[in-house]
Amino acid sequence: MIEIGKYNELRVLSKTESGLNLTDGDKLVILPYQYVPKGLEIGDNVNVFVYIQKDGRLTGTTQKAYAEIGDFAFLKVVSDGDDGVFMDLGIDKDVYVPAKEQKRPMQKGYKYVVYLYLDENNDRFLASSKLYDFVEEEDFDFEEGDEVSLLITEETDLGFNAIINNTYIGLLYHNEVFDNIQIGDQRKGWIKKIRVEGKIDLTLQPSGYGHILDSKEMIMAELKKSGGVIELGDKSSPEEIYHRFQISKSAFKKTIGSLYKERLIVLSDDSIRLLTDDDAE
């Protein structure tokens, strides 16, 4: 079965004046000659993105689309009007966002996070910036502490909303973000907490003992490279710590606390240094 708005593996059936006829054994898809890979012959298989032309014909392209139907994506508006806007999908077919599907009015030249779907009536490409209408709110396929992929969607008073694994939505709190985050960024993150009401708290920092082990190795290596002293300690700001090590202050304190217990470093409010033989005496 051919899936419109997605990539399909199809077989070359025949040649026409305008392109190659492709098939899944049931329906035909025309692949214009400008998108035919060199050396493709009748009987070969080819992977194409399928969409419907205005005349109703199924058409394929080997161009690389930015997203498929069912994806959340960060796309640019290339034309606008009173009834809706068109966004660049990376192929010759743009995706339409009706005015009623815009959370806020969209403007030409700007980029927005949207969800791609098909019109149930005519299989037309559509997109919506009303993201909450398309995210799952239960049956999470992850647990607290799991690594996930994030797409940053918007900034709020509390922090940054992010799409999780192209399916759910969660929140990165402002006071736990020390990096320069932009709307549309794709980031690696972790599930910090799943609340009773189904809300999901996110973090850009892994947690757990394994992360502490990695951080210990990193800080010890940095100490040796820095002559045994690093001007960061308990009273250093979260921003200073993140800038140096790309970890949160909480993770930093756990790590240096572990190194101190192992008698590998000496702590002060504003610095850490390697333990020497003189210290041991």
N, C-alpha and C positions, 0 to 999 in steps of 0.2 A: 504493500500500500504506500503510495506516494504521500509524503508529509509536506504540505505547503509551508513555506517559511522556515524550512530546515534543509540540511544537507542530506541528499539521498544518493545511494550507490545504484546507478542505472546502467543498462546495457545499450550500446549503440546498435540501432535496428536498421537504419537506412539513411541515405543522403537526400537532401532536397536543395532547392535553389537558395533558400535562406539559412540553412543550417542542417545539423544532424538531428534525426529523430531518435530520441532515447525512450526506453520503456522499462517498466518494472514487471512486464508480462501482462499488464492490463491496460494502463493508460499511456499516452504518448506525451513526451516533453520535448520541445524544440530547443536545441542548443545552438545559438547563433555562431556563425563561423569565427567571429572575432574572439570567441571564448573557447574555441576548440584547441586543446593541447596538441602540440606538434607530435605527429606519429600516431594519433588516435585513429583506429580503424573499426570497421563494422565488426561486431561481435565482442569488442573490448568493453570493459566496464569503466565508468568515470564517475567521480564524486562531484555533484553539482548542487548548488542552492536553488531551490524551486520557488517560483512565484507566479502569479497570474497577471497577464497583460490586460489592458483595458478592453481588448476584444475577446477576453475570456480564455485565451490560449495559455496553457501551462508552459512556462519558459524556464530554462536553466541557465546558470552562469557559474563559471569557475572562479569568479572574483571572490575575494575574502570578505564576507559580511562581518560587521562588528558584533553582531548578536543574532540569535535565532528566536523564533517564537517560543515563549515560555521563559525568556531571559530578562533579567534586569540589566540595563545598560546606560552608559553616560554618552548621550548623543547630542549633536549640534543641530539647531534649527537653521534650515537653509532657505525657507520661504514661509511667509505668514499671511494670514488673511483673517477676516471676521469670523469665519466658521471653524478655523483650525490652522494648524501649521504642519509643514513637512520637515522631517529630520533625516539627516544623512546616515544611511545604513552601511556605507562603504561600497555599495554596488550601484548599478544603474537604476534600481528601484528604491525610492525614498519611502519612509514610513510616515503615515498620517496620524496626527494627534487632534481629534475633534476638540472644539472649545470646551465641551462639557466634561472632557477627560483631563483637563488641565487644572491642577491644584491651584496654581496661580497663573495669570496670563503669561504665555511664552513669547519671547521676542527673537527675531531673526538675529543670528550671529552668536547667540548664547547657547550654552550646553546645559542639559538637564538630565537627571536620572529618571528613566521611564521603564515601564514594563511592556513587553511586546506580546500581542495576542492577535488572533484572527477574528474578524467579524463573522458571527455565526450565520449571517444571512448570505454573504457572498464571498467568504474566504479572503476578504481584503485585509491587507496589513494595517493594523492599528497599534497605537501605543497610548499609555496613560501615565501621568505623573502622580495619580492618586494611588500611591504604592500600597497603602494599607488595605486596599480592596483586593490585593493579589498575594499577600503574604499568608503563610500558614501560622496559626496561633496555638497549635497543640500538636501532639504526637512528634515531639522533637527527636531527631535522630542523633543527638549528642548528649553528653553529660558535662557537669561542671569540671573545668580543667582541660576539656578537649580543645585541640587546635582547630580553627575554622578559617574560611576565607571570607573577607569582608569587602563590601562596596560602600563607601561613605556616601550618604544620600543628602543630608542636610544638617545644618547647625541649629541647635535649639538653646533655650536658656540653661538647660542642664548639661548639654554636651553635644555629641554627634550621633545621629542615628545612622545605622549601617545595616545593609542587607547581609544576612548570614547564609553562606552556602547557596546563594541564589534562591532561597526559600523562605527564610524567617527574617525578623527584624529585631535589632537590639540597640543598646545605648552604650556609648563610651562617655563617661563623665569627664567634664572639663578638668577637674582637679587630678585626674589620672592620665592626662594627655600632655606629654612634654615635647612632642614632635610637631612639626609643621604639617597639619592635616588639611587637605583641600577636598571639596566636594568632587566626587568622581574617582577619588583615589581607591585603588585596590590594595588591600593590606592583608597580612597574616595576623590573626588575632586569636584570643582564647576566651572560652566561656567562663566568666568569673562567678556568676550566680544566676540560677533560674528561680525566680520568685514564685510564691504560691499562686499569684494571680496570672502567671504565665509571662510576665515581663522578663526580659533577659538582659543582664548586665554583662558588658564586655570589657576586655582589657587587651592592650597591645603587648603585655608582658606575660610570658609563661609563668606558671607557679608550680610548686612541688619540689621535692628533693632533687630530682634530676636537673632542674633549672639552677638550683643552688650549686650543684657540683660544677656545672658549666661556668657559672659566674665566678666561682672560686678560682678555677684555672685561669680565667681571663684576668682577674684582679692580680693574682700572683705574677702572671706574665707581665702585666703593666708595671707592677712594683719593681721587678727586676730590670725592666727597660728604663725605668725612671730613676735609677740609682738608689732604689730602696725606699723612696718616700713619694707619697701622693698627697697633695694638699686638698683632701676631701675627708670629711668625718661626720660625726653624728649631727653637727649643727649646720652642715652644708645644705644648700637649698635643693629641692627635687630637680630643678632645672639644671643646676651645675652637675649633679650626679648623672642625669640622663645624657647631657651633652658629652660627658666623658665616657660613659659605659653603656648607654642605651638600655638602662634598666631603671626600674622605679626606686625611690628612696627606701621603700619597704624591703624590696629584694636586696638592695645594697646593705642595709643594716643586718638582715639575716645572714648575708654572706660574710661580712666582716666579723660578725659575732661568732660564726662557725670557725673562721680562721683564727680568731683570738683564742677560742677554747682549745684549738689544736696547737697553741703556742707557736704560731707562725708569724704573727704580727703584733705590733704595739698600737693601741688606739689612743687618740686624743679627740677633743671636740672638733678640730678642724683639719686633722690629718691622720693618715695611717702610714706605718713604716714596717719594714721587715724586721723581725726579731734577730738580734745579733748575739754573738757569744757573750758580749759584755752584759746584755740584758739578762741572759740566762744566769749569770753569776749573781 
